[in-house]
């Protein structure tokens, strides 16, 4: 799945993880492929399944979509 880097940054900031948000800004491409970049997402404390919006805690819930 492709997701905009800014959505990941916003999710990290919303949970108070500003250090990882800054790291995401510098480490991630503008469009993040959750499969291809799963290792980078893991280092940022982001579960790719959370980004899919499936179930509670998905990024769509966190950013109000």
TIZA-419818 format. One line per field, with one value per residue (C-alpha): residue in one letter; x, y, z. Coordinates in steps of 0.1 Angstrom, whole numbers, always signed. Layout:
N
residuo	(A,...)
X	(X,...)
Y	(Y,...)
Z	(Z,...)
// end
This chain:
65
residuo	(X,X,X,X,X,X,X,X,X,X,X,X,X,X,X,X,X,X,X,X,X,X,X,X,X,X,X,X,X,X,X,X,X,X,X,X,X,X,X,X,X,X,X,X,X,X,X,X,X,X,X,X,X,X,X,X,X,X,X,X,X,X,X,X,X)
X	(+0,+12,+8,+19,+49,+31,+3,+29,+46,+12,+3,+37,+32,-4,+9,+36,+65,+82,+117,+104,+84,+116,+134,+105,+108,+145,+144,+112,+104,+74,+53,+59,+53,+43,+58,+90,+96,+84,+118,+120,+85,+93,+123,+100,+76,+49,+30,+22,-12,-20,-15,-40,-68,-80,-95,-90,-59,-55,-41,-74,-89,-60,-61,-99,-107)
Y	(+0,+35,+62,+98,+104,+134,+111,+90,+121,+134,+101,+100,+136,+129,+102,+125,+107,+138,+122,+95,+121,+140,+108,+100,+134,+127,+89,+83,+90,+112,+81,+52,+17,-2,-35,-20,+2,-21,-21,+17,+19,-7,+14,+43,+23,+22,-10,-12,-28,+4,+24,+3,+15,-19,-21,+4,+24,+28,+59,+69,+69,+89,+116,+118,+102)
Z	(+0,-8,+18,+20,+42,+59,+71,+89,+104,+115,+132,+150,+162,+173,+197,+210,+192,+179,+177,+153,+134,+127,+117,+94,+77,+68,+62,+43,+7,-1,-10,+13,+2,+34,+20,+6,+36,+63,+80,+82,+95,+121,+133,+137,+158,+131,+124,+86,+95,+115,+83,+64,+86,+93,+128,+156,+157,+119,+106,+91,+126,+140,+114,+113,+79)
// end
